[in-house]
């Protein structure tokens, strides 16, 4: 939906399905309405607090979806320009060793943070670019950066699926997620299981106002 801030137009999402992964990372660090509006427009919070926003009450109502669970989605058929194979778990098995290297770089401070979440762009890079880890750092960063503009639910679905599959392969067990789980809860579950088997603990942080995800700014 288009809104006007100081007479300048901005497109804003009205559901989690319209939120990009980079917006998701920004939203994860917010606690107030002005911060959330800043996160999705790309403006800074101070500008938003002092801005003239047409139909502000309506805009805030439209953003109320951010106070709800981030939605439910299965593996997408496509993400950006890349086809997601129906049998992703079979075709991508040979890359799990590469993905293990990526996961081993998760921040080990015991916090669920945007520094952990952004690793999902690297997981996507390893899945959709066969020579991803063999590329130099600049090429890896450029390729992974593409997925910041992908729908957040799709990035989370692929990352969660891959992370849990990696755990299953290492433990030779299959423990499906409860159907009521949302992508962020699945990330917590997957990361908890992985960190527990990597010899350090994960302190649980609740989502949004109760959570205060900390870490990188975008």
N, C-alpha and C positions, 0 to 999 in steps of 0.2 A: 504494500500500500504506500502511496506517496503522501508525505507530510511536508509541512513548510516550517523551517526554523530560520528566524530572521529573514523571512521572505525567500529563502533558498530551498529548493525541493530536495527531498531525500526519500529513498525507498526503504521501507522497514518491513521486516517479516511479521506475520501475524500468527504463526504457528511454528513449532519446532521443525517441521518439515521444510520450512523456508530459511532456516538458519544455517549459515555456512560454518565450517569447522573453526575458522578464525574468529567468527563472532561468538561461537560457543565458548572458546577459550577466554574471550574478553568478558562475556557474561558471567562465567564461572568465578570471576574475581570481584563481582559487584555485590553491593548490599543495599543500595538505594535506587529509587526510580530514575533519578538524574544520571547515575552511573550506568544503569542499564540502557537508557536512551543514548548516552554517549557511546556505549559499546557497539551499538548497532548502526549508528550514524558515522562513527569514526571521529566525531568531535570530542573535545576534552570535556570533562564533567563541569568545570567552572564555566565554560561557554554555555553549556546546556542550562545550568542553573540561572544564568542571567539572560537567556535568550527569550525572544518572543516566539511562542509556538502556537500556531493556529489550532483551535479545538483541542487544547491540551487534555481536557478531561476524557475526550474520546480516544486520544492517542494512548493515554495511560490504561484505559480499559482494554485496548487492543493488545497491549503488552502484558496483560495479566496472565497470558499463557506461560510466562516465565516462572510463575509461582507454582506451576503444576509439574508433574513428572514429565521428563523430556520425550516421552513417547515410546512406542514399540515398533520395531521393524526387523524383518529378517534380512538375509543377505540380498543386496540389490543385484539386479541383472547387469547393471552397468554403473560405473562411477567415473565421472568426467567422460573421457573418450575411450575408456578401457572396459572391455567386456569382462564380466566376472563369470568364470566357468561354473556350470551347475554343480560339478563335482570338485569344487575348489579344494576340499579337504584331501582329495586324492592327487590332483594334478600339482598341488603346491607342496607336497610332503618333502620333496628334496630341498626346499628352501627354509625349512624350519631351523636347520643348524645356523643359517645366516641370521634368522630372526632371533634366535637365542642370543646371538652376539649383541643385537640391538637392545634386547630386553635387559641384558647384563649391565647396560649403561643407565638404567632407570635410577633416578636419585635415590640414594640409600639413607636418607635422613628420617625415614619412617613416616613421611607425609604424603598424602594424596594431593598432588599439585599439578599445575599446568605443565610443569617440566616433565611430568610423567605422561600426561595426556598427549602432549605433542609428539611423543615417540610413535604414536599411531600413524603419523604421516610417514615416518621412516619404515614402519611395517608395510604400509601400502607401497612404498617405494620398492622394498625388497620383493613384494609379490608381483608387481606389474612391470618391473624392470629387471630382467634376468641377471644382468651384470652390475646391479646396483652397488653391492659392497665392493666390487672391483674397481668402481669408478673413483675418481679423485674427490676430495671433500667438496669442492665447488660444484661439481656435477651432481653429486648426491644431494646437496642442499637445494639446488635448483629444481631437481625432480621432486623431492619430497615436498617442497613449498607449493607445488601445484595442488596438493590435496588440502591445503588450508582453505581453498575456495570451493571445495566439494561440500555437499550437504552433510551436516554434522552427524545425522543419524546413520548415513551410509558409512562414513569413516569409522564411527564407533562400532557398527555392526561387523565390519570386516576385521577391525582390530580385536574386538572381543572374541570373535569366532576363532581367529588365528591363535590368540594367546591361550584360550582354553584348549584348543586342539594340541598345542605344544605341550601343555601340562598333561593332557591325556596320553600323548605319546611317551612322555617321560615316566609316567606312573603306570601306564598300561591300564588305565581305567577311564571310564566315561561317565561323568556326572553332569547330566544336563541341567541347565538353568531352570529355576522355577518359571512358569509361564508368566507370572506377574512381574518378573524383573524388567527393569528398564535398562537402556544401554549404559547409563552411568553406574547403576547398581551392578550390572554385569562386569563393568570395568573394575569396580571395587572387589567383586568376588574373584575375578580372574587374577588381579594383581595381588590380592591377599594370598591366594594359593601359590602363586609364583614366588612371592617374596618369602613365604614361610619355608619353601623348599630351597631358597637361596641363602639361608642362614641369617636373615635379619627380619625384624618385625615391621608391620605396617600399622600405624595408628589411624584409626578410622576418623574421618572428618565428614560431618553431615553436609549435605548439598545446599548451596546458595547461602541464605542468611544464617543458617545454623552452621554452615561449613566454613565459608571463607577460604576457598581454595587459594593457595598462595603460589607464587612463582613468577613466571615470565610475563612480561607485558607485550602486547601485540598492537 
